Amino acid sequence: MTAARSLKAWYWLHKWTSLICTAFLLVICITGMPLIFHEEIEHWLQEGKPYAVVPEGTARVSMDSVLATARQTYPGEDVEYVYMDDAEPGIWVGMSPADNLDPKQHHYMRFDAHTGELLHDGPTQFEEQFTFMGLMYALHVDLFAGLPGQLFLGAMGLLFVIAIISGVVLYAPFMKKLSFGTVRKERSTRLKWLDLHNLLGAVTLVWATVVGVTGVINELSQPLFSLWQSTEVAALTAQYQNDPPVTQVVSADLALQAAQQAVPGNEVVSFSYPGNSYATPHHYMFWTKGATPLTSHLFTPVLVDAATAQVTAVAHPPWYLVALELSSPLHFGDYAGLPLKILWAVMNFLTIVVLGSGLYLWFARRRANDERVRKLADSLNTSGRSPALESS
């Protein structure tokens, strides 16, 4: 293949991958802006009573007492999960109607970890998706379409990465003619936007590639987790395969203590009850994290027998779950606090400009081509002969 044909092929690839994914990428980038600051916005919008002011070092209330309050508040419901906030003294208890498998009917209750007081009785997942942050998250993750929506947006993210790579290939010969950063202000509007599109694309190249790749990985979270459960977790719990589901579970405090002892130095951040889609019919599934800046984003699950409170296994996650765990905070800029989030927001805004300018350039080129065709048609109608024939 000659250099000219190769360049045309890369141009075709860049044009169509960009056009197919741009509209969806714009939705992802716009909704991603508030999600970068989700912790700050959620804290600002947080409903319910404030946390109690207690002396430093005050012990936390027992988990069993919190769960007892949750069950007394909703006697006909089951506990699905518990999440312990590491940024503030909050315990979130997920509840669902008994024997109701519809996740949209799940809801949470937020408790004070020091006093055990119920601070906020949250909406169901169906209601929560229509809050501001719920709308942003649903549009960003699955377009309200569940797993098919996640896979679709993952495919759009993959096209975005291909568009970035093909754009780099096309930009290389362009750089031979102009100095980096050149914007030809004296030329037409279309050429000025072409220069800006190329410049901002080069500036955001590394960031856009990282966010694009991690976004694709994040969209695969559900099938990857299901794969782990059906292979490694199934192997670890094979001895329980023929046992009936546990009907009387041991104290959550006992199970929590066993999980903490199994991974010294790690902190338990959440756990799912037996029968939950993220546990097994016979086990609590505890999720623990490390204490260093890196290991705080790496989770080690612990399976605790729900009938005996004995640790069945410390299920070290496979490489693909480690990649998933690392990609999520990198995707949203959660590694280094507010300064990195601000940088992520700036780069996100520049990417929106790149995507928008790409659409403009495509429409502008089409208008220019249509105008050339119109002028040629007018000349043929006027002379009745082809300009090519007249010049021969």
N, C-alpha and C positions, 0 to 999 in steps of 0.2 A: 504494500500500500504506500503510495506517495505521501509526502508531507502534507500536500494540499488536501488530499482525500482524507487523511487521518484527522486533520484539523476540522474538516467539515463533519466528520463522524462525531468528534468530541463536541462540536457546536450543537449538532442535532441532539445528542445525549443531554447536554446541559440545558438546552431550551425545553425539552419535553419533561425531563425530571423536575425542573423548576416550576413549569406551568402546572403540572399535575398536583404538586404538593404545596404550592405557595399559599393558596386560600386557607388550607387547613393549618399550615405553619403559622400564618398570621393569627388564627384563633388561638393556637397553642402559645405563641409569644405574648399576646395581649392578656390572656388569662394567667399566664405564668408570672406576670409582673406582680400582682398581689400575692401569689403563692410564694414568691421569694421571701416576702415579709410576713408569712403566715403566722409565725409565733407572735410577732408584735401586733398584728391586726386582731388575732384571736384574743390576745390579752386585753386589747382595747375594747373589743366587742363583747367580752365575757360577761355573761349574765349570772345572776344569783348573788348570794351573800359573799362578803369578802372573807378571806382566811383570818383566823384568829391570830392576834399578836401574842406570841408566847416567848419565854426566855430561850436563848440559844441553847441547844442541846436537849430540848424537851423531847421525850420519847414519843414515838408514834403510837397511835391506838392500834389494838390488835385487829388483824384482818378479819377474823371471825365476827367481831362485833359490828364492823362495817357491813359485812355481808348479811348479818342477821337483820340489820335495819333495812337493807335493800329488800330482803324477802318479806319483811313485815309490811313494807310499803306496797309491794306488789305480790301478794300471797299466791296468785295463780301463775306466776312467771318463774323462769329459770335464769340463773346466772350464766352468761355466756363467756365473758372475759373480764379481767381486771387489769387496769393500766395504772402504774404509779408514776406520776410526773416527777422528773428529776430536776426541773427548773423551779417548781413551787410545790408546797405541801398539799398536793391534790391526789385523790384516789378516784379513778373513774371506773364505775362498775357497769358493764354492759348487760342488759336484761332483754329477754324476749318471752312472748307468750308461750306457755308450755305446749309442746308438740307442734309449734308453728315454725316451719322451715323457711318462711319468707323473710329474708334478711331486711327487707324494707320495714318490717314491723319491729325490728330491734331498736332499742333506745338506751341511753346511758344516764347514770346518776353521778353527780360529782360530790365527793365528800371531803371534809377537812381531815387531813391525815393526822393531825394532833388531837383534835377533839372528837372526831367521828361524826360531826354534825353534817346533815345533808344540806349542801349549799345550793344545788341547782338540779332540778329534774328536767333533763334535756328532752328534745323532741325525738320522734322516731326517725330512722334513717330516711324514710320517704319524705318526711317534713323537712329534715335538715338539708336535703339536697337543693331546696329552694331558698335557703339563706344565701347571702352574698358569697361567703366563702364556699358554701356547698355548690353553688352554681359554677364558680370559678374552677373548683376541683373537678367536677363532673365533666365540664367542657374540655378541660385540659387533659384528662385521663382517658375518657371513653365516649365522649359526646352523648352521654345518657344511653349508651347502647351495650353496656356490660362488656363481657369478654370479646364479642365481635368488634365492638368499638375500639377496645384496647389494641387488638391485632391490626385493625385498619390504620390507627394512628401510628402504630409501630412501623407499618409499611410506608407510611408517609414520611416518617423520620428516616427510614433507610433511603428513600428517594432523595431526601434533603442532603444526606451525607454524600450520595453519588453526585448530586448537583454541585456540592462544594468541591469535590475532587476534580470534576470536569471543568469547573470554573478556574481552578488553579492551573490546569493544563492550558486553557485558553488564554489566561492572563500572562503566561510566560512569554510568548512571542510579542504580546502587546507591550510588555515592559522594555523590549529592545528598542522601541521607537520613542518612548516617553520616559522621563525621569519619574521615579516613584513619587506618588502624591500629586502629580500634575492634574489640574482641573482646567480644561480649556474654556475659560469664562467668555472669551470673545467669540466662540463658535455658537452653534444653534443650541436651543434648550435641550434637545435630545442628546447631543454630544456631551453637554455639561453633566447631565444626569448619568450618562454612561460612565464618565470619568469618576463621578462620586460613587456610583454603584461598584465599580471595580476597586476603588480606594477603600471604601468601608468594608467590602468583602474581604480584602486583604487584612485589614485591621482586626476584624472579628474572626479570622480564619480558624485559629486554634480553639478559641472559645466555642464557636459554633460547632466545630467538629466534636469537641468533648461533650457538649450538651446534647448534640444530636445522637451520638453513640450511646450515652447514658440514658437518654430518653427512650431509645429502642429497647435497651435492656430492661428498663422499668416497666415498659408495656408488656413484657413477658413474665412479670412477677407471678401471676396466677398459674399459668401452665408450668413454670419452673418449680413453684412450691408444690404443686400437685405431683410433679415428677418425683420430687424428693420424698414426699409422703408415701407414694406408691412403691418406691424402691427401697431406700435406706431405712426410713422409719418402719416400713412394713417388715423388713428383715429383723430390725431390733425388737419388734413386738410380736414376732411370729409365734412365740410360745403362748400368747393370749388369743390366738386366732379362733379357737373353738370355745373359748370361755364366753358366757353370757355377759352383756354389758353390766357395768357396775351400777347398782341401785343405791347403795349407801356409801358415800364417799367420805374419806377421812377429813379431819379439820384442815381448812386452808392454811392455817398457821403452821401446822405440822408439816404439810407438804412444802410450804414456802421455806421453812427451816432446813428441810432435807435438800432442797434445790440449792440454797445458799452454801451449804456445807460441801456440796459436790463440786462447786467451782469457786474455791476461795480466791478473793481478790476481785471477783465479778459482782455486779449489782443486778438484782432481779428488777426488771422494768415492767414486765407484764406476764400474765399467764392465762391460759384458756382452760375451761372446765372440760371434763370427760364428755365426749359426744359432740363437742363443738367441731366445726369443720377444720379448725386449725389444731385440734388435739386428736386423741384416739378414743374409742369407747371405753378404754380401761385406764387412761392416764390423764393426769394434769400435764400440760405442756408449758413449761416455764421458759421465758426468754431472758437471758442475762447478757450484760455487756461489760466490757473492760473499763478501766479507769483512766487510761492514757488518751491523748487526743485522737490517736488512730484507732485503738481498740474500743473506744467509746462508740464507734460506728460499726463494730463487728459483734454480731450476736451469736451466743452459744446456747442452743436449746437444751433443756434438761427434761427428760421424761420421768415422772414420778408416779408410781403405782397408786391409783386412787383408792384402793382398798386397804393398803398397808403402809403408805407413806414411805416406801422404800424406793430408792433411785434405781430405775431400770437401766437407764443409759444417759451418758452425756453425749448427745448426738452432734458431734462436730460437723458443721455444714460443709457440703461439697463445694468445689471451686465455683460453680455457677451461682450458688446462693451467696458466696463471699463477694463475687462480682456484683450481684444485685444489691447487697448491703452497702457496698462502697459507692455504687453508682447513684443511689438516691440522694444522699447529702451533696455529692458533687454536682448533680443535676440542678439542685436548687441553691447551691452556694452556702451550705450549712456548716462548712468546716472551720471557719475562722471568724464567726460573729458578724456584727453589723458592717464593718468595713468591706468584707468580701461580698456581702449581700448587696451593698451599694454598687460595687464594681459589676456584679452580675446584672443588676438592673440597668446600668449604663450600657453594657454590652447587649443586653436584650433589646433595649431601645434602638441601638444602631442596627441590630439584625432586622427589626421591623422596617427600618428605613431601606435596608438592602432588599428585603422582600417586596416592599411597596414600589421601589424604583425599578425592580425587575419587571413587575407587571406593567408599569408605565412604559418602559422601553419596548416591551412586546407590542402594546397597543399603538405606540407612536410609530414603530416600524411598519405595522400593518397599515396605518393611515398613510404613511409615506409611499408604501407600495401601491395602495389603492389610488393615490393621487397620480402616481406615474402612469398607471394603467388608464386612468381617466384622461390624462393629457394625450396619451398615445391614441386612444379611441377618438378624441376630438380632432386630432390631426388627420386621422384616416377619414373621418366623416367630412372634413373640410376639403381635402385634396382628392379624396377617392382613390388614392394610391398609397402604397406602403412607403414610409420614409426610407426604408432600406433599398427599395427599388429605385427611388428617385436619386439616391446617391450612387447607384451603380452605373 
